[in-house]
Amino acid sequence: MALRYILMSDAVSTVIPGASKPEQIERNVVAADYPAFTHEQMGIVEDVYDKYIKNPVHYKW
């Protein structure tokens, strides 16, 4: 689901996921086929990002 979220971001032009096992590659590929998140779901994810992730890492880019 994290890859699906990233694929929906306008700021992202390329996704380079890591994988060390063939199963991970298969799961990564299917992420594009997952249904798009609703606006409500995107808001929830953005709230989590703003609360827990943004301050420690956002300044690095």
Secondary structure, DSSP 8 states (H G I E B T S, - for coil): -HHHHHHH-TT-S------SSHHHHHHHHHGGGS----HHHHHHHHHHIIIIIHHHHGGG-
